[in-house]
Amino acid sequence: MFGKLGEAKQKAEEMKLKLEAITVEGNAQGVTVIANANKKIISIAIAPELLNPENKEQIENLLMVAIDNAMNQAENISAAEMRAMMGGMMPGLGNLFGN
């Protein structure tokens, strides 16, 4: 039993490292957000034509959309990787995390 727990802990660490290496991108009309599959934002780029005081509210809204897009992609990748890991460790539990 303890062997399985140690194996699960090791697999979880491997999964974390794997997800850190996967990047996703969210875009919204000139705003780009890059994150990793662990849902950590790596960079934000804003098109120069958006950078003026009149566009402040628009930029804030576009940032929210781009971040949400990137986080959704990261969540989908993370869930798929978790299903794959759990399916390999405990074949009967693979469907516990969805299809």
C-alpha positions as a printed NumPy array, in Angstrom:
array([[  0.   ,   0.   ,   0.   ],
       [  2.78 ,   2.443,   0.915],
       [  4.52 ,   1.607,  -2.332],
       [  1.467,   2.803,  -4.257],
       [  1.367,   6.03 ,  -2.23 ],
       [  5.028,   6.71 ,  -2.95 ],
       [  4.448,   5.952,  -6.605],
       [  1.455,   8.32 ,  -6.673],
       [  3.51 ,  11.09 ,  -5.056],
       [  6.305,  10.617,  -7.577],
       [  3.822,  10.609, -10.476],
       [  2.226,  13.813,  -9.133],
       [  5.626,  15.547,  -9.073],
       [  6.376,  14.311, -12.587],
       [  2.972,  15.607, -13.702],
       [  3.647,  19.024, -12.179],
       [  6.948,  19.292, -14.056],
       [  5.332,  18.12 , -17.278],
       [  2.521,  20.68 , -16.963],
       [  5.025,  23.484, -16.309],
       [  6.61 ,  22.737, -19.687],
       [  3.315,  22.926, -21.63 ],
       [  2.299,  26.431, -22.692],
       [ -1.092,  27.705, -23.775],
       [ -2.108,  31.004, -25.314],
       [ -5.212,  33.117, -24.885],
       [ -5.96 ,  35.931, -27.336],
       [ -8.463,  38.769, -27.389],
       [ -8.213,  41.457, -30.077],
       [ -4.59 ,  42.494, -29.602],
       [ -4.031,  41.103, -26.1  ],
       [ -2.122,  37.83 , -25.766],
       [ -1.662,  35.887, -22.533],
       [  0.704,  32.934, -22.345],
       [  0.428,  30.544, -19.418],
       [  1.611,  27.069, -18.578],
       [ -0.67 ,  24.099, -17.973],
       [ -0.2  ,  24.607, -14.213],
       [ -2.207,  27.807, -14.709],
       [  0.708,  30.171, -14.116],
       [  0.763,  33.227, -16.368],
       [  4.124,  33.496, -18.116],
       [  3.63 ,  36.627, -20.192],
       [  1.141,  39.243, -21.328],
       [  1.503,  41.205, -24.572],
       [ -0.625,  44.191, -25.546],
       [ -0.652,  45.533, -29.093],
       [  0.83 ,  49.06 , -29.209],
       [ -2.271,  50.531, -30.833],
       [ -4.282,  49.679, -27.694],
       [ -1.941,  51.575, -25.374],
       [ -3.58 ,  54.903, -24.771],
       [ -5.615,  56.198, -21.811],
       [ -8.902,  56.065, -23.726],
       [ -8.515,  52.293, -24.103],
       [ -7.991,  51.506, -20.406],
       [-11.37 ,  49.82 , -19.867],
       [-11.139,  47.978, -23.192],
       [ -7.665,  46.657, -22.316],
       [ -8.871,  45.487, -18.907],
       [-11.779,  43.621, -20.52 ],
       [ -9.542,  42.099, -23.191],
       [ -7.061,  41.   , -20.519],
       [ -9.824,  39.21 , -18.638],
       [-10.961,  37.424, -21.807],
       [ -7.418,  36.431, -22.826],
       [ -6.556,  35.211, -19.314],
       [ -9.788,  33.226, -19.149],
       [ -9.022,  31.636, -22.54 ],
       [ -5.512,  30.643, -21.44 ],
       [ -6.717,  29.276, -18.084],
       [ -9.449,  27.203, -19.772],
       [ -6.875,  25.685, -22.112],
       [ -4.554,  24.995, -19.172],
       [ -7.386,  23.327, -17.237],
       [ -8.282,  21.107, -20.191],
       [ -4.674,  19.981, -20.636],
       [ -4.212,  19.43 , -16.901],
       [ -7.388,  17.332, -16.67 ],
       [ -6.4  ,  15.244, -19.706],
       [ -2.931,  14.605, -18.293],
       [ -4.411,  13.659, -14.9  ],
       [ -6.81 ,  11.211, -16.542],
       [ -3.932,   9.656, -18.46 ],
       [ -1.803,   9.372, -15.322],
       [ -4.59 ,   7.899, -13.211],
       [ -5.599,   5.501, -15.961],
       [ -2.046,   4.158, -16.07 ],
       [ -1.728,   3.812, -12.305],
       [ -5.211,   2.561, -11.49 ],
       [ -6.998,   1.46 , -14.661],
       [-10.401,   1.234, -12.974],
       [-10.241,   4.841, -11.765],
       [ -9.426,   6.515, -15.07 ],
       [-13.065,   7.55 , -15.596],
       [-13.276,   9.102, -12.137],
       [-11.842,  12.33 , -13.599],
       [-14.199,  12.487, -16.571],
       [-13.812,  11.532, -20.202]])
